[in-house]
Each structure stands twice: as C-alpha cells, then as structure tokens.
Amino acid sequence: MIFGYYGERLQLKYLDELKKTEGLTDCVTAYIQIAHPVRKGKNKGTIDFAHEVFKEIESRSEQGCWALKYDIEKFFSNMNHRVLKNAWAKLLDNTTLPTDHYSVFKAATKFSFIYRDDLRLKSHDFNRRAGFDERYLAEIRKTNVSAFFYDPVDFRNTLKEGKLKVHKNNFRNKQGEMVGIPQGLPISATLANLYLLSFDKIMLDEVVVKRQGFYRRYSDDIIIVCSEEHKKAIMELVDNTLEDIELNVSPGKNEEYFFSNKDVRGVSKLTSQLWQNGRFFDNRPLTYLGFEFYGNKTLIKSANLSKFYRRMILAVKSRTKRAYASAYGNQTINTALFNRRLYRLYTNIDLDKKSITRNFKSLVPNQFGDYVYRVQKNEGEFRSNYFKYGERASEIMGTNSIVKQTRRHRTIFKQAVQKYAKIYSQRYKF
C-alpha cells in the first residue's frame, strides 16, 4: 500500500515532466495510460503501439528505411541505485531524496524475499514439483483470510523456527555492487520509466528532432526507424547513452531490419530483410510486441500462437482425464454429463463470449475490527480470449492475415477432444 501510494505520486510528477518536452509523451508507451483518439473511453494497447511502428515503416518505404530493435539486458535487476536515486531526486526538484522518499527507496532496493516454492510440501511425486499443504490452507481460509499464514505472528514464528529462509537482494554488477529492484512492486513500473527518462530525452532530441527518425520505447524494448545515412551514428548513440546510465543491450538481442519496396512478380511490395553477420536474409519479419511484420503482411508471433495451442491442448487432456476418472469412480455420472463438461470448457474460449465474471479481493474490517479479505464478483468485459484479441488486431491493423492465421482453432480443439476422449475412454473402459 505504501509502495502504491508513492508510486502514484511519482507517476503524476513523471507525466507532468513528459509534457514539458514536446513529443516525449509519444515516445514512451509502457506503464502509462494513453487515451485512444478514436475509441472513446479506451486507452491504447500493444496492438495500437505495434501498428504505429509498422505504419511508420510503410510511410518511409519509397526511400527504404532501417528498423533497429534493442532489448536492455536484465533491465530491472541491473538498475544502478545511484542513477535511480539521482533521477528520483531530480524529479522532485531536489538534490537529495526527502526522508520519506528515501525510506521507500531503501525498501525497494535493499529488499528481502522468500521463494514461493519454499512454501510447498517437501515430498515429490514422480519428480514433479510438490504442491502446497491444502489442508492447512483450507483451515486458514475458514478465518476469511487468503494467505499462507494465519497472521503476521504465525509468519514470524515460522521464520524464528527456521522453517522458512529469507533471502536478501542478490543482484550485483561486475564491480560487486548491489543493483536492481524487484519487477513486481507497485512502484516498479514508475521507477522503470523514471530511470530511463534522461535516455528518452536524448533519443527524442538526437534521433527524432536532429535526424528525423522515429523512436519508441515499451519498457526495455526499444525500436528506432531511421535512414541509411544516420544508422551508424544512432547505433553508437544508443550504446553510449545506455552505458552512461550503467545499462547494456542484451547480447544478441539487437536486430537490424531493412525495409524497401521490391518488384515481386510484377507487383511492388514492401519487403523485410534481416541484416546479420554481414549479410541480408530475405523475408525475415520484424518481431515487435507480439506481432511479426513482413512489410506486406502482419501476423501474430508464431511462437506465441503455438504456445497458446499447446496450453489449450494440455487443458483438454487434463480435463478429459479428470472427467473420465470422476465418471469411473461414480457410475451415476453418465456420458452426457461428461460431454457437457467438455463443451463447458469449449465455451470458455468461445469467440462469441462478451463478458466474464471476475472475483476481486479487498481488505475490509470485520466485526472485531480486524481487516480480512472479502471476495466480490464483478461482471466485466471479456478480455482473456486470444482469438478475440486476434480479431481486434486484424481490425486495427486493417488486415485479414491474422484472422486467417487463427481460423483453425476450432478444428484443433475438436481434434484434441476426440483424441483424448478415445484414450481415456479405453483406459477407464467406457
């Protein structure tokens, strides 16, 4: 709660700082809300940000252009504490941090943590990761508490008894100095943008203003679109400016793509070439924010789509096995009920589903004045549908290539159902 409070205060000051420099608010796209110019009440998302980059490349296609992509090496765990502290103080118009801000700074940089896996049971089955003590957790939930311990006293006693190990910040730079912050703190996103504020200002001035380039940063993903004339100078600038704030580009993660119009079977098409090891590789797409841009078409990143299909098939396998095992143990469960169970899973990825019920936890005082978690149900917009995401991407980017890419999902799902229904019906003799 304290991190969240100070994170919000810093975020407001950070946004005010962005507005002081014309064009800077366009360059930073992660961890801030950017109102969509067309969809009222909506903010821009990764689809919009990727589309803007691809449109910029298309607008420069006549002369040809370079797209330079960078990924900062272990960004959160490599943040230099001195650089972060100075940037924090400068945002507050101070030379040093006020006492309260300094306390928050120390808590974020000299942090302690425990591993979630240390809370698991120590016994393992078939070399799998052990589960948690569900019986113990169920007893805790009876007190209206959703946690691994009854209360802070229970947690501290567990530490005193040596049953749980506390770890300290173990991020170190080459000089052995402590660096880095946890990625998941409520204040981490704001500190990430704040840390790179000076870098963003230099990129805006040197790349966009002086060299008429295009610069965008989404967290630690950097992309620059520029001409051949300025490519070398910009690449040196990026390396040197990151080095000034104690950061580096991830080894092998900087990619160079050249986009130009080429005659393909009598038709002029925008094509993508990857420059690597002193030579060009044709038809290699620029991968950015989950999309692959070939110049003449845009697709969802193939690795992401394959990962989704694997998860979907694994879910079908798991639930099919569970359903047949339940029916085998209780002969009153018939195959019709089993079919409904499978189709209930199917509706969870139905493209026609518009909303979903979510559970939200909030801290509220009970009759004794103690704060406990209360679960509230809320009907909200359905956002977790991967194929709905693909449809929206196709609409925003003005292409049907993404819809074509995902059109076989129903067939893949039904094939998985048939495959595992056959396997487990034979195993449980249905």
C-alpha positions in Angstrom: 0.0 0.0 0.0 2.9 2.4 0.8 4.7 1.5 -2.5 1.4 2.1 -4.3 0.9 5.5 -2.7 4.4 6.7 -3.5 4.2 5.1 -7.0 1.1 7.1 -7.8 2.7 10.4 -6.5 5.8 9.8 -8.6 3.7 8.8 -11.6 1.8 12.1 -11.6 5.1 14.1 -11.5 6.6 11.9 -14.2 3.7 12.5 -16.5 4.0 16.3 -15.9 7.7 16.0 -16.8 6.9 14.3 -20.0 4.5 17.0 -21.1 7.3 19.7 -20.7 9.1 18.3 -23.7 7.0 18.3 -27.0 6.9 14.8 -28.5 8.2 13.0 -25.4 4.8 11.6 -24.4 4.6 9.8 -27.8 7.9 8.1 -27.3 7.1 6.2 -24.0 4.3 3.7 -24.4 4.7 1.3 -21.4 3.2 1.7 -17.9 1.2 4.8 -18.7 -2.4 5.3 -19.9 -2.6 6.9 -23.4 -6.2 7.8 -24.5 -7.2 6.4 -27.8 -8.0 9.1 -30.3 -11.0 7.2 -31.8 -12.3 4.7 -29.3 -13.8 6.9 -26.6 -13.2 5.8 -23.1 -10.4 3.4 -24.2 -6.7 3.6 -23.9 -4.1 2.5 -26.5 -2.7 -1.0 -26.1 0.1 -3.1 -27.6 -1.8 -3.6 -30.8 -2.0 0.2 -31.3 1.7 0.7 -30.4 2.8 -2.1 -32.8 0.6 -0.7 -35.6 2.0 2.8 -35.2 5.6 1.4 -35.7 4.5 -0.6 -38.8 2.7 2.3 -40.3 5.8 4.5 -39.8 7.9 1.9 -41.7 5.4 1.8 -44.5 5.4 5.6 -44.8 9.2 5.5 -45.4 9.1 2.6 -47.9 9.8 4.7 -51.0 13.3 5.6 -49.9 13.8 2.5 -47.8 14.5 2.6 -44.0 16.1 0.7 -41.2 14.3 -0.6 -38.1 16.7 -1.0 -35.2 15.4 -3.1 -32.3 17.1 -3.3 -28.9 16.4 -5.1 -25.7 18.1 -3.9 -22.5 19.9 -6.6 -20.6 18.2 -7.7 -17.4 16.7 -4.2 -17.0 15.1 -4.4 -13.6 17.8 -6.4 -12.0 20.6 -4.1 -13.4 19.3 -0.7 -12.4 22.1 1.2 -10.7 20.9 2.5 -7.4 22.9 5.7 -7.6 21.4 6.5 -11.0 17.9 5.7 -9.8 18.3 7.8 -6.7 19.5 10.8 -8.6 16.7 10.6 -11.2 14.2 10.3 -8.3 15.5 13.3 -6.5 15.7 15.3 -9.8 12.0 14.6 -10.5 11.2 16.1 -7.1 13.4 19.1 -7.8 15.8 18.2 -5.1 19.5 17.3 -4.9 18.7 14.5 -2.4 15.6 12.5 -1.5 13.3 13.6 1.3 13.3 11.4 4.3 10.1 9.6 3.5 11.0 9.0 -0.2 14.5 7.8 0.9 12.8 5.2 3.1 10.7 4.0 0.2 13.9 4.0 -2.0 15.7 1.8 0.5 12.8 -0.6 0.8 12.7 -1.0 -3.0 16.5 -1.5 -3.4 17.5 -3.3 -0.2 14.6 -5.8 -0.3 14.1 -9.2 1.3 12.1 -12.0 -0.2 11.1 -15.7 0.2 10.7 -18.2 -2.6 7.2 -19.3 -3.2 8.5 -22.9 -3.8 9.8 -22.9 -0.3 6.2 -22.9 0.9 5.5 -26.1 -0.9 5.4 -29.6 0.7 8.8 -31.2 0.6 7.6 -34.5 -0.8 7.7 -35.0 -4.5 5.6 -37.4 -6.7 7.2 -38.7 -9.9 9.8 -35.9 -9.9 7.1 -33.3 -10.2 7.1 -30.1 -8.2 5.3 -30.6 -4.9 2.0 -29.0 -4.1 1.1 -26.9 -1.1 -0.4 -28.1 2.2 -4.0 -27.7 1.0 -5.5 -28.9 4.3 -3.6 -26.2 6.2 -4.6 -23.5 3.7 -8.2 -24.6 3.9 -8.1 -24.1 7.7 -6.7 -20.6 7.2 -9.4 -19.7 4.7 -12.1 -20.6 7.3 -10.9 -17.4 9.1 -11.7 -15.3 6.0 -8.0 -14.9 5.3 -6.5 -15.7 1.9 -2.8 -16.3 2.7 -0.2 -18.9 3.5 -0.2 -18.0 7.2 -2.9 -17.2 9.8 -1.4 -13.8 10.7 1.9 -11.9 10.9 2.7 -13.7 14.2 2.3 -17.1 12.6 4.6 -15.9 9.8 7.3 -14.5 12.2 7.2 -17.7 14.3 7.8 -19.8 11.2 10.9 -17.7 10.4 12.2 -17.9 14.0 11.8 -21.7 13.9 14.0 -21.8 10.8 11.2 -23.4 8.7 11.5 -20.7 6.0 14.5 -18.9 4.7 14.6 -15.2 4.0 16.8 -14.0 1.1 18.3 -10.6 0.5 18.7 -8.7 -2.7 21.3 -10.8 -4.7 21.6 -8.6 -7.8 25.2 -7.5 -8.3 27.0 -5.7 -11.1 30.5 -6.5 -12.3 32.1 -4.4 -9.5 30.1 -6.4 -6.9 27.9 -3.5 -6.0 24.2 -4.1 -5.2 21.9 -3.1 -8.0 18.4 -3.8 -9.2 14.8 -3.7 -7.9 12.1 -6.3 -7.9 10.0 -6.2 -11.0 6.6 -6.8 -9.3 6.4 -3.9 -6.8 3.5 -1.5 -7.2 6.2 1.2 -7.7 8.4 -0.7 -10.1 6.8 0.3 -13.3 7.1 4.0 -12.5 10.7 3.7 -11.4 11.5 1.9 -14.7 10.2 4.8 -16.7 11.9 7.3 -14.4 15.2 5.5 -14.7 15.1 5.9 -18.5 13.8 9.5 -18.5 17.1 11.0 -19.4 17.7 8.3 -22.1 14.3 9.1 -23.6 15.0 12.8 -23.8 18.3 12.2 -25.5 16.8 9.8 -28.0 14.0 12.3 -28.8 16.5 15.1 -29.4 19.2 13.2 -31.3 17.1 10.7 -33.2 13.7 12.3 -33.8 14.5 16.1 -33.9 18.0 16.2 -35.3 17.9 13.1 -37.6 14.2 12.9 -38.4 14.0 9.4 -37.1 11.3 7.6 -35.2 11.7 6.4 -31.6 9.5 4.3 -29.3 10.3 2.5 -26.0 8.0 -0.1 -24.4 9.6 -0.8 -21.0 13.0 -2.2 -22.0 12.1 -2.8 -25.7 13.5 0.0 -27.9 12.8 0.4 -31.6 14.1 3.1 -33.9 13.3 3.7 -37.5 15.8 5.7 -39.5 17.5 6.2 -42.8 20.7 4.6 -44.0 22.5 7.9 -43.6 22.0 8.1 -39.8 22.0 4.4 -38.9 25.6 4.1 -37.7 25.6 7.3 -35.6 22.3 6.3 -34.0 23.6 2.8 -33.1 26.6 4.3 -31.4 24.4 6.8 -29.7 22.2 4.1 -28.2 25.1 2.1 -26.9 26.9 5.1 -25.4 23.8 6.6 -23.8 22.8 3.3 -22.1 26.4 2.9 -20.9 26.1 6.3 -19.2 23.3 5.0 -17.0 25.0 1.7 -16.3 22.9 -0.4 -18.7 23.7 -2.6 -21.8 21.9 -4.1 -24.7 21.2 -7.8 -24.2 23.8 -9.9 -26.1 22.4 -11.0 -29.4 19.2 -9.1 -28.9 19.9 -6.0 -31.1 18.4 -6.6 -34.5 18.7 -4.6 -37.7 16.0 -4.8 -40.5 15.9 -3.1 -43.8 12.5 -2.4 -45.4 12.2 -1.4 -49.0 9.8 -1.8 -52.0 10.7 -4.6 -54.3 9.1 -5.9 -57.5 7.6 -9.3 -56.7 6.1 -11.0 -59.8 5.3 -7.6 -61.4 3.9 -6.1 -58.2 5.7 -3.7 -55.9 5.7 -5.0 -52.3 7.2 -3.7 -49.1 9.7 -6.4 -48.0 11.7 -7.1 -44.9 15.4 -8.2 -44.7 17.3 -9.0 -41.6 21.0 -7.8 -41.6 23.1 -10.3 -39.6 26.7 -11.3 -39.7 27.5 -9.0 -42.7 24.7 -10.3 -45.0 21.0 -9.9 -45.7 18.4 -12.6 -45.0 15.2 -12.1 -47.1 11.7 -12.4 -45.7 12.6 -12.2 -42.0 9.9 -10.4 -40.1 10.4 -7.7 -37.5 9.0 -9.1 -34.3 7.5 -6.4 -32.0 5.1 -6.6 -29.1 3.8 -10.0 -30.1 3.5 -9.4 -33.8 5.6 -10.3 -36.9 5.8 -7.6 -39.6 6.9 -8.8 -43.0 6.3 -5.5 -44.8 3.4 -6.7 -46.9 1.6 -8.6 -44.1 1.3 -8.7 -40.3 0.9 -11.8 -38.2 0.6 -12.8 -34.6 4.0 -14.0 -33.4 4.1 -17.7 -34.4 5.8 -18.8 -31.2 3.0 -17.1 -29.1 0.3 -18.8 -31.1 2.0 -22.2 -30.9 2.3 -21.7 -27.1 -1.4 -20.9 -26.8 -2.4 -24.1 -28.8 -0.1 -26.2 -26.6 -1.8 -24.8 -23.5 -5.2 -25.4 -24.9 -4.5 -29.0 -25.9 -2.9 -29.6 -22.4 -6.1 -28.2 -20.8 -8.3 -30.5 -22.9 -6.1 -33.5 -21.9 -6.1 -32.7 -18.2 -9.9 -32.1 -18.0 -10.7 -35.1 -20.2 -8.7 -37.3 -17.9 -10.4 -35.8 -14.8 -13.8 -36.1 -16.2 -13.4 -39.8 -17.1 -11.8 -40.6 -13.8 -14.7 -39.0 -12.0 -17.3 -40.9 -14.1 -15.3 -44.1 -13.4 -15.5 -43.6 -9.7 -19.1 -42.6 -9.7 -21.2 -44.7 -12.1 -24.2 -42.3 -11.7 -22.3 -39.8 -13.9 -23.3 -40.5 -17.5 -21.5 -39.7 -20.7 -24.0 -36.9 -21.5 -22.8 -35.0 -18.4 -19.2 -35.8 -19.5 -19.9 -34.2 -22.9 -21.4 -31.1 -21.2 -18.2 -30.7 -19.2 -16.1 -30.7 -22.3 -18.3 -28.2 -24.1 -18.3 -26.0 -21.0 -14.5 -25.9 -21.5 -15.1 -25.1 -25.1 -17.4 -22.1 -24.3 -14.5 -20.7 -22.2 -12.7 -20.0 -25.5 -15.8 -19.1 -27.5 -15.4 -16.1 -29.7 -18.9 -15.0 -29.1 -18.5 -14.6 -25.4 -18.7 -10.9 -24.5 -18.3 -10.8 -20.7 -16.8 -12.7 -17.8 -17.4 -12.8 -14.1 -14.2 -12.0 -12.1 -13.6 -12.2 -8.4 -12.0 -9.2 -6.7 -10.4 -9.3 -3.3 -10.5 -6.3 -1.0 -9.5 -5.6 2.6 -12.4 -4.8 4.8 -12.8 -4.7 8.6 -14.8 -7.5 10.2 -17.0 -7.3 13.4 -13.9 -7.4 15.6 -12.1 -4.6 13.8 -9.6 -6.9 12.1 -9.0 -6.4 8.4 -9.8 -9.5 6.3 -10.2 -10.2 2.6 -13.7 -10.1 1.1 -14.3 -11.5 -2.3 -16.7 -9.6 -4.6 -17.9 -10.7 -8.0 -17.8 -8.3 -10.9 -19.2 -8.7 -14.4 -16.7 -7.2 -16.8 -15.6 -7.1 -20.4 -14.2 -10.4 -21.6 -10.5 -9.8 -22.3 -8.8 -13.2 -22.0 -9.9 -14.6 -25.3 -6.8 -15.0 -27.5 -8.8 -15.2 -30.7 -10.9 -12.1 -29.9 -7.5 -10.4 -29.5 -6.6 -11.6 -33.0 -9.9 -10.2 -34.4 -9.3 -6.8 -32.8 -5.7 -6.8 -34.1 -6.9 -7.5 -37.6 -9.5 -4.7 -37.4 -7.0 -2.1 -36.0 -4.2 -3.1 -38.5 -6.6 -3.3 -41.4 -5.6 -6.8 -42.4 -7.3 -10.2 -42.6 -4.0 -12.2 -42.4 -4.3 -12.6 -38.6 -7.8 -13.9 -38.8 -6.7 -16.5 -41.4 -3.8 -17.4 -39.2 -6.2 -18.4 -36.3 -9.1 -19.8 -38.3 -8.2 -23.5 -37.5 -8.6 -23.1 -33.7 -12.0 -24.9 -33.6 -10.7 -27.8 -35.6 -7.6 -28.1 -33.4 -9.8 -28.0 -30.3 -12.2 -30.7 -31.5 -9.3 -33.0 -32.7 -7.8 -32.7 -29.2 -11.2 -33.6 -27.6 -11.6 -36.6 -29.8 -8.1 -37.8 -29.3 -8.1 -37.7 -25.5 -11.7 -38.9 -25.2 -10.7 -42.0 -27.1 -7.5 -42.5 -25.0 -9.2 -42.2 -21.6 -12.4 -44.0 -22.5 -10.3 -47.0 -23.3 -8.2 -46.6 -20.1 -11.3 -46.3 -17.9 -13.3 -48.9 -20.0 -16.3 -46.7 -21.1 
